[in-house]
């Protein structure tokens, strides 16, 4: 995420092709990380299955996180499309807007995932001794 944020914030005037390439490289790396995240969370023995087994009451939260994966993937695809040559005159502005949307979704998703794990494993719901 940090690499993408830095790439998007880098100066672009007079070097749009180089700027777009740097953003593209950061996005490719982020996309690989997203694929790994999906395998670790949505796989048959992934985190989401473990959470639902440990705390069935959280199935709705797990479904929301899975839905967010679709939104995040769509945002990454949209940004990748913007960076595909030939580059439009508005590529910097459009890519920065799309990239910030993607980063915002990732931050919110990370927070929701942390809340889910906390809720599943740290919260005492039964009042048991």
C-alpha positions, -999 to +999 in steps of 0.1 A: +000+000+000+028+024+009+045+018-025+013+026-044+007+057-023+042+069-029+040+062-066+007+081-069+021+111-050+053+113-071+057+142-095+043+136-129+047+168-150+070+161-180+074+125-170+040+110-173+051+077-189+077+071-162+052+081-135+026+057-149+051+029-151+060+034-114+024+033-104+019+002-126+048-016-109+034-007-074+000-019-084+013-052-098+030-058-064-002-048-045-023-071-067+000-100-059-004-092-022-042-091-026-042-126-042-022-139-013-046-122+011-076-138-007-060-173-004-053-168+033-087-155+041-112-172+017-095-205+012-113-236+025-092-236+056-086-199+056-091-173+083-128-167+074-136-204+078-118-204+111-137-173+124-171-187+114-163-220+131-151-202+163-178-176+163-208-184+140-224-151+150-199-133+128-209-149+095-224-116+084-192-097+091-173-124+071-197-120+042-191-082+043-154-087+041-157-111+012-179-085-006-152-059+001-128-082-017-149-077-049-149-039-045-111-038-039-105-061-069-127-039-091-108-007-079-075-024-087-087-034-121-100+001-128-066+016-119-048-010-141-070-001-170-062+036-167-024+028-169-027+008-201-012+026-230-020+047-248-022+070-218-050+095-218-042+132-212-060+129-179-042+097-167-025+114-137-056+129-124-077+099-131-052+074-117-047+094-086-084+095-079-088+058-087-057+049-066-070+069-036-103+051-038-085+018-038-062+028-009-093+040+011-110+007+005-079-012+016-076+008+048-112+003+057-110-034+048-079-038+070-097-022+099-128-044+095-106-075+094-088-065+126-122-059+142-134-093+130-104-111+145-108-092+178-145-099+179-140-136+172-112-143+196-111-116+223-147-108+231-164-127+259-200-130+248-212-156+272-203-140+305-187-173+314-162-176+342 
